[in-house]
């Protein structure tokens, strides 16, 4: 009898832990079935310059934008932005995760990457959650590389409200982090979202 109780005390934490793991995996998988949209982008600065002041990167006036010109010379052009992602859950299951790694790509090249350490939860049946994400990177390679320069110029035009622009296609890759017995383990593979960014997106909101 005592041996049975000892085994039960040992087994219970393992059972609860397994239930917790299964719950996390289920919620993370449901997160992959959600719909994602970039609802807004604001506070976007290129080398300290509000991108709404820029209309083209092809003819940069070093007198008007000395920090940007200096950044190109030193190969350090900081790009800072804040975007808001809306997550909608059309399923009948709760979607959620405590932490996640993200990557944002433009024309197949990584634009931003980072780690979001906060609980994200989206209720079933059409529930929606809004997640603000702060981004920063060195945009020098994007501006100077022939493979990404045109796409990046187009993105700046869209974010600055330029007329006659084509949508910029961003790819967002999300990798949730699971808590397994006190250890952080990455979810296998990425949840991938393709998103068009247009000049109709509200800036400064």
C-alpha positions, 0 to 999 in steps of 0.5 A, spaced: 500 500 500 505 504 501 509 503 495 503 504 491 502 511 494 509 513 493 508 511 486 502 515 485 506 521 488 511 520 483 507 519 477 502 525 479 507 531 477 509 527 471 501 526 469 500 534 470 506 535 466 504 531 460 497 534 461 500 541 461 505 540 455 499 537 451 495 543 452 501 548 450 502 544 444 494 544 442 494 551 443 500 553 439 497 548 433 491 552 434 495 559 433 497 556 427 490 556 424 489 563 426 488 569 421 494 574 421 494 581 419 498 587 420 493 592 422 497 598 423 505 601 422 507 607 426 513 610 429 518 608 423 524 611 423 530 610 418 537 613 421 532 617 425 528 620 420 521 619 419 519 615 413 513 619 412 518 625 410 522 620 404 519 619 398 525 616 394 531 613 396 534 613 390 536 621 390 538 622 397 540 629 399 546 629 404 544 636 406 537 634 408 538 628 411 545 628 413 544 622 418 542 617 413 548 619 408 552 618 414 549 611 415 550 609 408 558 611 408 559 607 415 554 601 413 550 602 419 543 605 417 538 603 423 531 602 421 526 602 427 518 601 427 512 599 431 507 594 428 500 592 430 498 585 428 491 582 429 490 575 430 483 572 429 481 565 431 476 562 427 476 555 430 473 552 436 479 551 440 483 556 444 489 559 441 495 561 445 503 561 447 507 564 452 513 566 448 515 566 441 521 567 436 519 571 430 522 573 423 520 578 418 522 577 411 522 582 405 523 579 398 526 573 401 531 577 405 530 577 413 528 584 415 527 583 422 528 578 428 526 578 435 523 574 441 516 576 444 516 574 451 509 575 453 502 571 453 498 571 447 491 568 447 486 568 442 479 566 444 475 561 440 469 562 435 472 569 432 476 572 438 481 577 436 487 579 439 492 585 438 499 584 439 504 590 438 511 589 436 517 593 436 522 592 431 529 594 429 535 592 424 540 595 420 537 596 413 544 598 410 544 591 406 537 592 404 538 598 401 545 597 397 543 589 395 540 589 388 536 583 390 532 587 395 533 595 394 527 595 389 523 592 394 525 596 400 524 602 396 517 600 395 516 598 402 519 605 404 514 609 399 508 605 402 510 606 409 511 614 407 504 614 404 507 615 397 502 615 391 502 610 385 505 604 389 505 597 389 503 593 395 509 590 399 509 583 400 512 581 407 513 574 410 512 573 417 515 567 421 513 565 428 516 560 432 512 559 439 516 557 445 513 551 449 515 550 457 517 543 458 518 541 465 521 548 466 525 548 460 524 552 454 523 548 447 522 551 440 515 549 437 517 544 431 517 549 424 515 556 423 508 558 422 508 562 416 504 568 414 504 572 408 502 580 408 501 585 403 503 592 406 500 598 402 500 606 403 493 605 405 495 603 412 494 608 417 501 611 420 502 614 427 495 611 430 
